[in-house]
Amino acid sequence: MRVAGVIREGKSVTYDMKPEPDDPSAATTSEVADAIIAKLK
């Protein structure tokens, strides 16, 4: 559920998971990976 938790939070998700694709707060794939790794610790 760690990946789902990151997605559910909505903070560290890529542009394709945002309601608006041009959302400037979209994360890079590396940032998403870092958020998932942080949940694993």
C-alpha positions as CSV (number, residue, x, y, z in Angstrom):
1,M,0.0,0.0,0.0
2,R,3.0,2.3,0.0
3,V,2.7,3.1,-3.7
4,A,-1.0,3.6,-3.3
5,G,-0.4,5.9,-0.3
6,V,1.9,8.1,-2.3
7,I,-0.6,8.3,-5.1
8,R,-3.5,8.9,-2.7
9,E,-1.6,11.9,-1.1
10,G,-1.4,13.4,-4.6
11,K,1.7,15.5,-3.8
12,S,4.3,13.3,-5.5
13,V,2.6,12.2,-8.7
14,T,3.4,12.7,-12.3
15,Y,1.5,15.0,-14.6
16,D,-0.6,12.2,-16.0
17,M,-2.1,11.5,-12.5
18,K,-2.9,15.2,-11.9
19,P,-6.4,16.5,-12.7
20,E,-4.8,19.1,-15.0
21,P,-1.9,17.8,-17.1
22,D,-0.2,21.2,-17.1
23,D,-0.2,21.4,-13.3
24,P,3.2,22.9,-12.3
25,S,3.3,20.8,-9.1
26,A,3.6,17.6,-11.0
27,A,6.6,15.5,-9.9
28,T,9.2,13.9,-12.0
29,T,9.4,10.1,-12.1
30,S,12.6,10.3,-9.9
31,E,10.6,12.4,-7.4
32,V,7.8,9.8,-7.3
33,A,10.4,7.0,-6.8
34,D,12.0,9.0,-4.0
35,A,8.6,9.4,-2.3
36,I,7.9,5.7,-2.5
37,I,11.3,4.9,-1.1
38,A,10.7,7.3,1.7
39,K,7.5,5.4,2.6
40,L,9.5,2.1,2.7
41,K,11.8,3.4,5.4
